[in-house]
Amino acid sequence: MTTPSTSPTDTPARLLQLLSLLQTPREWPGGELADRLGVSRRTVRRDIDRLRDLGYPVQATLGADGGYRLVAGKALPPLVLDDEEAVAIAVGLRAGAGHAVEGVEEASVRALAKLEQVLPGRLRHRVATLQAATLPLTSGDGATIAPGTLTVIASATAGTERLRFHYRAADGSETRRLVEPCRLVSTGRRWYLVAYDIDRAAWRTFRVDRLTEPFATGARFAPREVPDGDAAAFVRRSVSSRGAVPYELDVEFSAPAEVVAERIPAAVGPLETLPGGSGCRLRGSVPDAVEWMAVRLGMTGLDFRVRGPEELISAVRELGERMVRGAPR
Protein backbone atom coordinates (compact mmCIF):
# COMPACT_ATOMS: atom_id res chain seq x y z
CA MET A 1 0.00 0.00 0.00
CA THR A 2 1.21 3.51 -0.82
CA THR A 3 1.50 5.67 2.26
CA PRO A 4 -1.12 8.42 1.99
CA SER A 5 0.14 12.01 2.04
CA THR A 6 -2.94 13.18 3.95
CA SER A 7 -4.80 11.91 6.98
CA PRO A 8 -7.75 9.62 6.14
CA THR A 9 -9.93 11.80 8.40
CA ASP A 10 -8.97 15.04 6.61
CA THR A 11 -11.82 15.04 4.08
CA PRO A 12 -11.01 18.30 2.19
CA ALA A 13 -7.34 17.34 1.75
CA ARG A 14 -8.32 13.81 0.75
CA LEU A 15 -10.76 15.14 -1.86
CA LEU A 16 -8.02 17.31 -3.36
CA GLN A 17 -5.67 14.34 -3.53
CA LEU A 18 -8.41 12.20 -5.10
CA LEU A 19 -9.13 14.92 -7.64
CA SER A 20 -5.45 15.22 -8.49
CA LEU A 21 -5.31 11.47 -9.18
CA LEU A 22 -8.46 11.49 -11.31
CA GLN A 23 -7.12 14.33 -13.47
CA THR A 24 -4.48 11.91 -14.76
CA PRO A 25 -5.83 10.65 -18.11
CA ARG A 26 -6.46 7.04 -17.09
CA GLU A 27 -9.06 4.89 -15.36
CA TRP A 28 -8.49 4.22 -11.65
CA PRO A 29 -9.77 0.98 -10.07
CA GLY A 30 -11.54 1.63 -6.77
CA GLY A 31 -9.12 -0.60 -4.88
CA GLU A 32 -6.09 1.32 -6.17
CA LEU A 33 -7.64 4.65 -5.19
CA ALA A 34 -8.38 3.26 -1.73
CA ASP A 35 -4.76 2.16 -1.34
CA ARG A 36 -3.44 5.52 -2.54
CA LEU A 37 -5.64 7.44 -0.10
CA GLY A 38 -5.37 4.98 2.79
CA VAL A 39 -9.15 4.60 3.13
CA SER A 40 -11.80 1.99 2.41
CA ARG A 41 -13.48 1.49 -0.95
CA ARG A 42 -16.71 2.69 0.61
CA THR A 43 -15.04 5.97 1.54
CA VAL A 44 -13.77 6.30 -2.03
CA ARG A 45 -17.34 5.89 -3.33
CA ARG A 46 -18.57 8.59 -0.94
CA ASP A 47 -15.76 10.91 -2.00
CA ILE A 48 -16.59 10.31 -5.65
CA ASP A 49 -20.18 11.36 -4.92
CA ARG A 50 -18.92 14.52 -3.19
CA LEU A 51 -16.86 15.44 -6.27
CA ARG A 52 -19.90 14.91 -8.47
CA ASP A 53 -21.93 17.20 -6.21
CA LEU A 54 -19.21 19.85 -6.73
CA GLY A 55 -19.63 19.59 -10.50
CA TYR A 56 -16.80 17.22 -11.42
CA PRO A 57 -18.00 14.70 -14.05
CA VAL A 58 -16.58 11.44 -12.64
CA GLN A 59 -17.56 8.39 -14.69
CA ALA A 60 -17.73 4.91 -13.17
CA THR A 61 -17.52 1.66 -15.13
CA LEU A 62 -18.58 -1.73 -13.80
CA GLY A 63 -16.89 -5.11 -14.03
CA ALA A 64 -13.56 -6.64 -13.04
CA ASP A 65 -11.65 -4.00 -15.01
CA GLY A 66 -13.96 -1.17 -14.03
CA GLY A 67 -13.01 1.96 -12.19
CA TYR A 68 -13.30 5.74 -12.13
CA ARG A 69 -12.17 8.44 -14.51
CA LEU A 70 -12.75 12.16 -14.99
CA VAL A 71 -14.52 12.93 -18.28
CA ALA A 72 -15.35 16.09 -20.17
CA GLY A 73 -18.38 17.90 -18.77
CA LYS A 74 -20.56 20.85 -19.76
CA ALA A 75 -18.48 23.31 -17.72
CA LEU A 76 -14.82 23.60 -16.73
CA PRO A 77 -14.41 22.81 -13.01
CA PRO A 78 -11.41 24.06 -11.00
CA LEU A 79 -8.18 22.18 -11.70
CA VAL A 80 -5.62 20.89 -9.23
CA LEU A 81 -2.06 21.35 -10.49
CA ASP A 82 1.25 20.22 -9.04
CA ASP A 83 4.25 22.58 -8.99
CA GLU A 84 5.71 21.40 -12.31
CA GLU A 85 2.35 21.67 -14.10
CA ALA A 86 1.68 25.17 -12.74
CA VAL A 87 5.09 26.45 -13.86
CA ALA A 88 4.72 24.85 -17.30
CA ILE A 89 1.29 26.41 -17.83
CA ALA A 90 2.43 29.86 -16.65
CA VAL A 91 5.40 29.83 -19.04
CA GLY A 92 3.22 28.55 -21.88
CA LEU A 93 0.62 31.26 -21.30
CA ARG A 94 3.30 33.95 -21.33
CA ALA A 95 4.48 32.63 -24.67
CA GLY A 96 0.91 32.48 -25.99
CA ALA A 97 0.28 36.08 -24.93
CA GLY A 98 3.01 37.35 -27.22
CA HIS A 99 3.11 34.77 -29.98
CA ALA A 100 1.28 35.25 -33.23
CA VAL A 101 -1.14 32.39 -32.61
CA GLU A 102 -4.46 33.46 -34.02
CA GLY A 103 -7.09 34.39 -31.46
CA VAL A 104 -5.34 33.34 -28.25
CA GLU A 105 -3.36 36.41 -27.20
CA GLU A 106 -5.98 38.12 -25.04
CA ALA A 107 -7.30 34.84 -23.60
CA SER A 108 -3.72 33.91 -22.64
CA VAL A 109 -3.27 37.16 -20.76
CA ARG A 110 -6.54 36.73 -18.84
CA ALA A 111 -5.67 33.15 -17.89
CA LEU A 112 -2.12 34.13 -16.94
CA ALA A 113 -3.38 36.91 -14.69
CA LYS A 114 -5.63 34.45 -12.84
CA LEU A 115 -2.88 31.86 -12.48
CA GLU A 116 -0.15 34.25 -11.30
CA GLN A 117 -2.52 35.66 -8.69
CA VAL A 118 -2.56 32.33 -6.86
CA LEU A 119 0.97 31.06 -7.55
CA PRO A 120 3.02 30.56 -4.36
CA GLY A 121 6.12 32.74 -4.04
CA ARG A 122 8.51 29.87 -4.78
CA LEU A 123 6.75 29.18 -8.08
CA ARG A 124 6.61 32.86 -9.04
CA HIS A 125 10.39 32.91 -8.72
CA ARG A 126 10.76 29.85 -10.96
CA VAL A 127 8.48 31.33 -13.61
CA ALA A 128 10.40 34.63 -13.49
CA THR A 129 13.71 32.78 -13.83
CA LEU A 130 12.50 30.87 -16.87
CA GLN A 131 11.09 34.02 -18.41
CA ALA A 132 14.40 35.83 -17.93
CA ALA A 133 16.02 33.21 -20.14
CA THR A 134 13.59 33.87 -23.01
CA LEU A 135 12.86 36.80 -25.29
CA PRO A 136 10.32 39.39 -24.08
CA LEU A 137 7.08 40.05 -25.92
CA THR A 138 7.43 42.24 -28.99
CA SER A 139 4.94 44.67 -30.44
CA GLY A 140 6.13 44.09 -34.00
CA ASP A 141 8.28 47.21 -34.39
CA GLY A 142 11.10 46.42 -31.97
CA ALA A 143 9.34 47.70 -28.84
CA THR A 144 9.15 45.20 -26.00
CA ILE A 145 6.45 44.48 -23.42
CA ALA A 146 7.12 42.80 -20.09
CA PRO A 147 4.61 39.96 -19.56
CA GLY A 148 4.11 41.22 -16.00
CA THR A 149 2.82 44.51 -17.39
CA LEU A 150 0.08 42.72 -19.28
CA THR A 151 -0.96 40.61 -16.29
CA VAL A 152 -1.11 43.61 -13.94
CA ILE A 153 -3.35 45.43 -16.42
CA ALA A 154 -5.51 42.34 -16.98
CA SER A 155 -5.94 41.81 -13.23
CA ALA A 156 -6.93 45.43 -12.66
CA THR A 157 -9.37 45.25 -15.57
CA ALA A 158 -10.98 42.04 -14.32
CA GLY A 159 -11.17 43.36 -10.75
CA THR A 160 -12.49 46.81 -11.83
CA GLU A 161 -9.62 48.52 -9.99
CA ARG A 162 -8.25 51.92 -10.94
CA LEU A 163 -4.80 51.72 -12.48
CA ARG A 164 -1.81 54.10 -12.26
CA PHE A 165 1.10 54.07 -14.68
CA HIS A 166 3.72 56.18 -16.45
CA TYR A 167 3.02 56.81 -20.12
CA ARG A 168 5.32 57.99 -22.89
CA ALA A 169 3.50 59.65 -25.80
CA ALA A 170 4.59 59.50 -29.44
CA ASP A 171 6.33 62.87 -29.09
CA GLY A 172 8.41 61.57 -26.17
CA SER A 173 6.57 63.47 -23.42
CA GLU A 174 5.91 61.48 -20.24
CA THR A 175 2.90 61.72 -17.94
CA ARG A 176 1.49 59.93 -14.92
CA ARG A 177 -1.99 58.53 -15.59
CA LEU A 178 -4.85 57.36 -13.40
CA VAL A 179 -7.42 55.37 -15.37
CA GLU A 180 -10.34 52.99 -15.13
CA PRO A 181 -9.20 50.09 -17.36
CA CYS A 182 -11.87 48.64 -19.64
CA ARG A 183 -10.21 46.21 -22.04
CA LEU A 184 -6.90 45.00 -23.46
CA VAL A 185 -7.02 44.76 -27.25
CA SER A 186 -4.48 42.86 -29.35
CA THR A 187 -4.13 43.76 -33.01
CA GLY A 188 -1.58 40.98 -33.49
CA ARG A 189 1.09 43.64 -34.03
CA ARG A 190 0.56 45.71 -30.89
CA TRP A 191 -1.32 45.68 -27.58
CA TYR A 192 -3.60 48.58 -26.60
CA LEU A 193 -5.35 49.42 -23.34
CA VAL A 194 -8.78 51.00 -23.62
CA ALA A 195 -9.46 53.00 -20.46
CA TYR A 196 -11.31 56.00 -19.06
CA ASP A 197 -8.77 58.68 -18.11
CA ILE A 198 -9.83 60.13 -14.75
CA ASP A 199 -7.87 63.41 -14.95
CA ARG A 200 -8.93 64.13 -18.53
CA ALA A 201 -12.50 62.86 -18.07
CA ALA A 202 -12.36 61.09 -21.43
CA TRP A 203 -11.84 57.68 -23.02
CA ARG A 204 -8.33 56.97 -24.25
CA THR A 205 -6.29 54.21 -25.89
CA PHE A 206 -2.75 53.56 -24.66
CA ARG A 207 -0.05 51.57 -26.43
CA VAL A 208 1.06 49.04 -23.84
CA ASP A 209 4.69 49.07 -25.02
CA ARG A 210 4.79 52.76 -24.00
CA LEU A 211 3.34 52.06 -20.57
CA THR A 212 5.55 51.44 -17.52
CA GLU A 213 5.19 50.82 -13.78
CA PRO A 214 1.50 49.83 -13.83
CA PHE A 215 0.02 49.70 -10.34
CA ALA A 216 -3.48 48.59 -9.33
CA THR A 217 -4.60 51.07 -6.66
CA GLY A 218 -7.20 48.82 -5.05
CA ALA A 219 -9.86 51.52 -5.54
CA ARG A 220 -12.88 49.94 -7.22
CA PHE A 221 -15.03 51.66 -9.84
CA ALA A 222 -18.36 51.06 -11.54
CA PRO A 223 -17.67 49.92 -15.13
CA ARG A 224 -18.52 52.45 -17.83
CA GLU A 225 -19.73 51.60 -21.30
CA VAL A 226 -17.02 52.05 -23.89
CA PRO A 227 -18.04 54.36 -26.78
CA ASP A 228 -20.28 52.44 -29.19
CA GLY A 229 -19.93 49.44 -26.87
CA ASP A 230 -17.01 47.98 -28.85
CA ALA A 231 -13.44 48.28 -27.50
CA ALA A 232 -11.88 46.86 -30.68
CA ALA A 233 -13.69 49.38 -32.88
CA PHE A 234 -12.71 52.17 -30.49
CA VAL A 235 -9.03 51.22 -30.83
CA ARG A 236 -9.36 51.09 -34.61
CA ARG A 237 -10.91 54.57 -34.77
CA SER A 238 -8.50 56.02 -32.23
CA VAL A 239 -5.36 54.75 -33.97
CA SER A 240 -6.72 55.76 -37.38
CA SER A 241 -7.35 59.32 -36.20
CA ARG A 242 -3.67 59.65 -35.29
CA GLY A 243 -2.64 58.98 -38.86
CA ALA A 244 -1.08 55.62 -38.04
CA VAL A 245 -3.53 53.65 -40.22
CA PRO A 246 -3.54 55.22 -43.68
CA TYR A 247 -4.88 52.27 -45.70
CA GLU A 248 -8.37 50.80 -46.01
CA LEU A 249 -8.48 47.02 -46.07
CA ASP A 250 -10.80 45.00 -48.33
CA VAL A 251 -10.33 41.20 -48.39
CA GLU A 252 -12.67 38.38 -49.38
CA PHE A 253 -12.33 34.93 -47.78
CA SER A 254 -13.78 31.65 -49.03
CA ALA A 255 -14.40 30.56 -45.42
CA PRO A 256 -17.39 31.48 -43.21
CA ALA A 257 -17.16 34.59 -41.03
CA GLU A 258 -17.02 32.56 -37.80
CA VAL A 259 -13.94 30.71 -39.03
CA VAL A 260 -12.14 33.87 -40.15
CA ALA A 261 -13.02 35.60 -36.85
CA GLU A 262 -10.94 32.99 -35.01
CA ARG A 263 -7.85 33.84 -37.06
CA ILE A 264 -7.96 37.60 -37.60
CA PRO A 265 -7.95 40.06 -34.64
CA ALA A 266 -11.29 41.83 -34.22
CA ALA A 267 -9.47 45.17 -34.10
CA VAL A 268 -8.58 44.83 -37.81
CA GLY A 269 -12.18 45.27 -38.92
CA PRO A 270 -15.69 43.78 -39.10
CA LEU A 271 -16.65 40.75 -41.17
CA GLU A 272 -19.71 40.54 -43.42
CA THR A 273 -21.13 37.35 -44.92
CA LEU A 274 -21.12 37.32 -48.72
CA PRO A 275 -24.39 36.72 -50.62
CA GLY A 276 -25.22 33.05 -50.69
CA GLY A 277 -23.09 32.37 -47.62
CA SER A 278 -20.13 31.23 -49.72
CA GLY A 279 -17.63 33.25 -47.75
CA CYS A 280 -17.13 36.59 -46.05
CA ARG A 281 -15.62 40.02 -46.59
CA LEU A 282 -13.27 41.86 -44.24
CA ARG A 283 -13.20 45.64 -44.33
CA GLY A 284 -11.14 47.66 -41.94
CA SER A 285 -7.91 49.50 -41.40
CA VAL A 286 -4.47 48.28 -42.44
CA PRO A 287 -1.46 49.40 -40.35
CA ASP A 288 1.16 51.31 -42.27
CA ALA A 289 3.30 48.15 -42.19
CA VAL A 290 1.38 46.38 -44.96
CA GLU A 291 4.06 43.67 -45.10
CA TRP A 292 2.94 42.59 -41.62
CA MET A 293 -0.68 42.38 -42.77
CA ALA A 294 0.35 40.27 -45.75
CA VAL A 295 2.05 37.80 -43.41
CA ARG A 296 -1.00 37.81 -41.13
CA LEU A 297 -3.30 36.92 -44.00
CA GLY A 298 -1.00 34.11 -45.10
CA MET A 299 -0.95 32.68 -41.58
CA THR A 300 -4.72 32.18 -41.55
CA GLY A 301 -4.36 29.06 -43.70
CA LEU A 302 -7.44 30.15 -45.66
CA ASP A 303 -8.02 31.07 -49.30
CA PHE A 304 -8.47 34.82 -49.72
CA ARG A 305 -8.46 37.58 -52.34
CA VAL A 306 -7.18 41.08 -51.55
CA ARG A 307 -9.19 43.81 -53.29
CA GLY A 308 -7.41 46.73 -51.71
CA PRO A 309 -5.35 48.69 -51.00
CA GLU A 310 -2.87 48.43 -53.85
CA GLU A 311 0.03 48.52 -51.38
CA LEU A 312 -1.27 45.38 -49.67
CA ILE A 313 -1.92 43.64 -52.98
CA SER A 314 1.71 44.24 -53.93
CA ALA A 315 2.94 43.07 -50.53
CA VAL A 316 0.94 39.82 -50.76
CA ARG A 317 2.19 39.18 -54.31
CA GLU A 318 5.82 39.79 -53.34
CA LEU A 319 5.49 37.59 -50.25
CA GLY A 320 4.00 34.76 -52.32
CA GLU A 321 6.76 34.96 -54.92
CA ARG A 322 9.40 34.98 -52.17
CA MET A 323 7.83 31.90 -50.58
CA VAL A 324 7.85 30.05 -53.92
CA ARG A 325 11.51 30.92 -54.50
CA GLY A 326 12.33 29.71 -51.00
CA ALA A 327 10.82 26.25 -51.59
CA PRO A 328 12.24 24.95 -54.90
CA ARG A 329 11.07 21.59 -56.12
N, C-alpha and C positions, 0 to 999 in steps of 0.2 A: 504494500500500500504506500502511495506517495504521501509524505507528511504534509498536511494542509497548512497553508500560510496564514489562515485565519482561524479563529475559534469557532467550533461548530455551533455555539450558542450566539455568535455575533451575526444575526440575520442580514443586516444591510451589507456588511463586508462580504459575507458569503454570497449574496446575490450578485455583487459586483464581480467576484471571482468567477461565478457561474456564467455570467454574461460574457466575461472576457474569453472563457473557454468556448462558448457557443459561437462567438464571432469568428472563430477559426473555421475556414470553409471545409468542414467535414461533418460526418454524423457521429454523435457521441452515444455509445451504449449507456444505459442508466447505471449499470454497475460500475463502469469506469468513472463516470461523474461522481458517484458516491465515494469511490476510493480517493479521487482527487480532492474532494471537499471534506473527507473524513466524517461523513454522515450516512444515514441509512437511505435506501432507495426511496422509501416513503417520503423522507424529507426532500429529496431531489424532486419528486413529483409535485410536492407542495410549492417548492421554490419555482418550478417551471410555471405553475399556475399564477404565482405572484408576478412573474415577468410578463405573462400574457395580459394580466390585468393592467400592467403599466404600458401596454401597447407594443410589446416586442412579439413579433410573429414567430413563435417557436412551434415547429412541426414535429409531431411524434409519429413514428412508424412502428407497427407491430411485428411480432415474429422473433425468431432466434437472433436474427441480424438487425433487429430494429433498434431504434434509439431516438435521439433528439438532434435537431439542427435548426439554425436560425435561417429563415427564408425571407425573401423580399416581401414587404408589406405595402400598404397604401400610403404610408407616411414614413419619414425617416426618423427613427427614434435616436436618442442620444447614444454616442459610441463610447466605448471604453478603450483607451489606447495605452500601450506601454511606452516607456521612455523613447525607445528606438523609433517606434511608429510615429509618435508625436513630432520628433525632430525631423523625420523624413517628410512628413506632410507639410510642416512649416516651411522647410526649404523648397519643397516642390511648389507650394503656393506662391512663394516669393518669386520663383522663376516664372510661374504662370502669369503673375501680375505684370511682368515686363516683357514677356515673350509675345511674338506676333502670332499667337494661336487664336483663331477667329472666335470672338464671342465670349472668351473666358476671363479677360483682363479684370473687369470690374467685379465679377463674382469671386475671383481669386482674392482680391483685396478685401472684400467683405468677410470671406471665410478666414483669411489670415488674421484680420483684426479680432475676430471672435476667439480664434485659437490662441493668439499671443496674450490675450487678456487673462487666460487661465493657466498659461504655462508656468510651472515652478521656476524659481530663479536659476537653478542649476541647468535647466533645459534652455532657458533664454540665452544663457551664456554660450551653450553649445551651438545654438542656431546662429548667434551673432558671429561666432568663430568661423563657422562654415561659410557664412555670407561674406565675411571679410576676405575669404580666399577666392571669391567669384567676382565677376564683373557687376557693377551696379546697373540699375535700370537706365535705359537711355530713351530720350524723347524723340530720337530720330535725326537730330541736328547736332549731336555732340554733347548736348546738355544732359546731365545725370540727375537721377532722382533717387534718394535714399529710400529703400523699402519701408523703413520706420516712419518716414514722413507720410506715406500713403496710409499706413495703418492707423496713425494718430488721427488723421483727417477722417478716415472711415469710421473710427470709433466715436468721434465727436458727432459725426453726422447721424449715426445710428442711435446715439444716446441723446440727441437734440441738446447738445451742450455748445455754448458759445466758444469760439476758437480764436486764439490770438496767434499772430505770426508776423515775421518780417517779410516784406515784399519788395522785390526789385522790378521796377517798371522797364519798358522797352528802352526808355531814354537813359536808364542807369540810375534814376532817382530811387531812393529807398524810403519806405514808410512802414509804420507799425499799424497793423490792422486788427480790428475786433469785428468778427462776423458771426452770422448764424448760418452754418454750413447746411446746404440743401442736398447736393448731389455731386459725386465725382463722375466725370464723363471722360471716357477714353475714345480718342479718334483713331487709335492704332498708331499714330505718329507722336501724339502728345497726350498728356493728362491735363484736364482742366477741373477746377473747383467752381461750382456754381454756389454763390452764397449771397446773403443779404448783408451789406456793409452797414454796420450800426452808425458809425460817425458820419457817413455820407447819406444815410437814409435812402439807399438805392441798391438794386440788384447789380451784382458784378460777376465777371468771370475772371479767374486767376490761373495763370499757367503754373502748374505745380512745380516745374523745374526752377521757377523763380521764387519759390516760397521756401523760407527757412525758419527753423525754431518754432514749429507749430506746438501749441500748448492748449489743451482742453481746460477751460477755466472751472468747469463744474457747475456753472450757472446754466440752468435749463431755460428753454424758450419754447413758445408755442409755434409749431411749424407754420410757415407762410406758404402761400401758393406761388410757385414760380411763374413768371409771366407766360401766358398762354398755356400753362400747365405742362410744359414739355422742356425739361432741362437740356436735352440734346439739341433741340431746335434753338433754344436760347443761346447755347454756345456757338452754334453755326452762325446765327445772326450777329452775335457780338464780335466774333473773330472776323467775319466778313466786313463789318463796318470799320474795322481798323485797317483795311486794305491788305490784309494778309491772305485773303482768298479771292484772287482776281478772276478765276475761271469757273464757268458754269458746267457742271457735269451732266451728261446724258448718255446712259448706258442701258441696253436691253439685254436681259438674261433669258435663256431658254428654260430656266427652272422656276418653280413657283415662288411667290414672294416670301412665304414662311421659311423656305430653304435658304434663300439669299440673305434674309434678315439674320440668320445664324452666323453668317460669314463676313458681313460688311457692318462696321460700326454704325449705329443709328445716327450718330452725329454727322455722317457724310451726307445724308439726305433721305427723304421718304421714298417708299416703294409703291408703285401702282400696278395692279394686275392688268395685263394686256387683254384686249378683246378676245373672247373665246377661251380665256384661261390658259393659253399656251405658254405663258411666261410672264415676266414682269419688267417694269421700267424703273430705273433709278435716276432721279433728278436731284441735284444738290450742288454743293460747293466743292471744288477741287483745290487743295492746298497748292501754293505756288510751286512746290516740289512735285511736278506731275510725274516724274520718274518713280517716286514712291507710290503714287496711286496706280501706276501701271503694274508695279510688282504686287500690290495689294489685290488687284483684280485677278492677276495670274494665280495667286495663292488660293483663290476660292475653289479651284478645281471644277469650275462650271463653264459652260459655253456662254460667251457674251459677245456683244457687238457695240463698240464705242461709236456714238454719233456726234459727240462733241465733248470738249473743244478740240480744235485742230492740234493744239500742243500735246494733248493726251493721246490722240490718235497716232501722232508721230512717235511718241514715247513707247506706246504699246507695240507698234510695228518694229521699232529698233530693238526693243527687248526681245521680241520673238525671233528676229533674225540672229541676234546674239546667242540666244539659247540654241538655235539650230546649228550655228557654227561650233558651239561648245560641245555638241554631242554628235560627232561624225559617225557615219555607219561603219 
